[in-house]
């Protein structure tokens, strides 16, 4: 049984996120989605997410595309939860750039896959209105 892991903020869910999760799910038998903690989002992106971490987890769960949805870890070792989950595959979004620089070195036996984009000129979080809820 192959376990696939995806991680991200997933703040304002859009069809691009759904595409990522569907494509990642096709890579294995079990999909684990790690949702970034509010504090981590603020540290990395320099702004608070529109939706808090609990809401973001619930929104991913409502899609019913993941077998398991978990929150990331706070603190220095952002990879701790990846060690715990022991995925066979880590699927990255086409534009994902945070916490990926050492993945192959830290997890040499894990296959790292980058999922292609889905209409990035339309469905990219930075292009969507983050103030109106759309």
C-alpha positions as CSV (number, residue, x, y, z in Angstrom):
1,X,0.0,0.0,0.0
2,X,1.5,3.3,-1.1
3,X,1.0,6.3,1.1
4,X,1.1,9.8,-0.5
5,X,1.5,13.0,1.4
6,X,0.7,16.5,0.4
7,X,1.3,19.6,2.5
8,X,0.3,23.3,2.2
9,X,-1.7,26.1,3.6
10,X,-5.0,25.4,1.7
11,X,-6.4,28.7,2.9
12,X,-9.0,29.6,0.2
13,X,-9.8,26.3,-1.4
14,X,-10.2,26.5,-5.1
15,X,-10.3,24.0,-8.1
16,X,-6.5,24.1,-8.3
17,X,-6.3,22.7,-4.8
18,X,-8.8,20.0,-5.7
19,X,-6.8,19.1,-8.8
20,X,-3.7,18.8,-6.7
21,X,-5.4,16.5,-4.2
22,X,-7.0,14.4,-6.9
23,X,-3.7,14.0,-8.8
24,X,-1.8,13.2,-5.6
25,X,-4.4,10.6,-4.6
26,X,-3.9,8.8,-7.9
27,X,-0.3,8.2,-7.1
28,X,-1.0,5.8,-4.3
29,X,-3.6,4.1,-2.1
30,X,-3.7,6.4,0.9
31,X,-3.6,10.2,0.8
32,X,-2.5,12.2,3.9
33,X,-2.9,16.0,3.7
34,X,-0.9,18.1,6.1
35,X,-2.3,21.6,6.7
36,X,0.1,24.3,7.8
37,X,-0.3,25.7,11.3
38,X,-1.5,29.4,11.5
39,X,1.8,30.3,13.2
40,X,3.8,28.7,10.4
41,X,1.8,30.4,7.7
42,X,2.5,33.8,9.4
43,X,6.2,33.0,9.7
44,X,6.5,32.0,6.0
45,X,4.1,34.1,4.2
46,X,4.2,37.2,6.5
47,X,0.4,37.3,6.9
48,X,-2.2,35.5,8.7
49,X,-4.4,33.0,6.7
50,X,-8.0,34.2,6.1
51,X,-9.2,30.9,7.6
52,X,-7.8,29.5,10.9
53,X,-6.1,26.1,10.9
54,X,-9.1,24.3,12.3
55,X,-11.3,25.7,9.5
56,X,-8.8,24.8,6.9
57,X,-8.6,21.2,8.2
58,X,-12.4,20.9,8.1
59,X,-12.5,22.4,4.6
60,X,-10.1,19.7,3.3
61,X,-12.0,17.0,5.1
62,X,-15.3,18.2,3.5
63,X,-13.8,17.5,0.0
64,X,-13.5,13.8,1.0
65,X,-10.4,13.4,-1.2
66,X,-8.0,12.6,1.7
67,X,-7.8,9.5,3.8
68,X,-6.3,11.6,6.7
69,X,-6.0,15.3,7.3
70,X,-3.6,16.5,10.0
71,X,-2.0,19.7,11.2
72,X,1.7,20.4,10.8
73,X,4.0,20.7,13.7
74,X,5.0,24.0,15.3
75,X,8.6,24.4,16.2
76,X,11.9,23.9,14.5
77,X,11.4,20.4,13.0
78,X,8.8,20.9,10.3
79,X,9.6,17.5,8.9
80,X,8.7,15.6,12.2
81,X,5.2,14.8,11.0
82,X,6.6,13.5,7.7
83,X,8.9,11.2,9.7
84,X,5.9,10.0,11.7
85,X,3.6,9.4,8.7
86,X,6.4,7.7,6.6
87,X,5.0,8.4,3.2
88,X,6.2,6.6,0.1
89,X,5.5,9.7,-2.1
90,X,5.4,13.4,-1.3
91,X,3.4,15.3,-3.9
92,X,4.2,19.0,-4.3
93,X,2.2,21.7,-5.9
94,X,3.6,23.2,-9.1
95,X,4.6,26.4,-7.3
96,X,5.4,25.0,-3.8
97,X,8.6,26.4,-2.5
98,X,8.5,26.3,1.3
99,X,10.1,23.5,3.3
100,X,11.1,21.5,0.2
101,X,14.8,22.4,-0.2
102,X,16.0,19.4,1.8
103,X,13.3,16.9,1.2
104,X,15.3,14.6,-1.0
105,X,18.3,14.7,1.4
106,X,16.2,14.1,4.6
107,X,14.0,11.5,2.9
108,X,16.2,9.7,0.4
109,X,13.8,6.8,0.1
110,X,10.7,8.9,-0.6
111,X,9.7,9.7,-4.1
112,X,9.2,13.4,-4.6
113,X,6.7,14.3,-7.3
114,X,5.7,17.8,-8.5
115,X,2.1,17.9,-9.7
116,X,1.5,20.0,-12.8
117,X,-0.5,23.2,-12.6
118,X,-4.3,23.5,-13.2
119,X,-5.1,26.9,-14.8
120,X,-2.6,28.8,-12.7
121,X,-3.6,32.1,-14.4
122,X,-7.0,31.7,-12.8
123,X,-6.6,29.4,-9.7
124,X,-3.7,30.6,-7.8
125,X,-4.2,31.8,-4.2
126,X,-2.4,35.0,-4.7
127,X,-4.8,35.9,-7.6
128,X,-8.0,35.2,-5.6
129,X,-9.8,37.8,-3.5
130,X,-8.7,37.0,0.0
131,X,-11.0,39.6,1.6
132,X,-14.4,38.8,0.3
133,X,-14.4,35.0,0.8
134,X,-14.5,34.3,-2.9
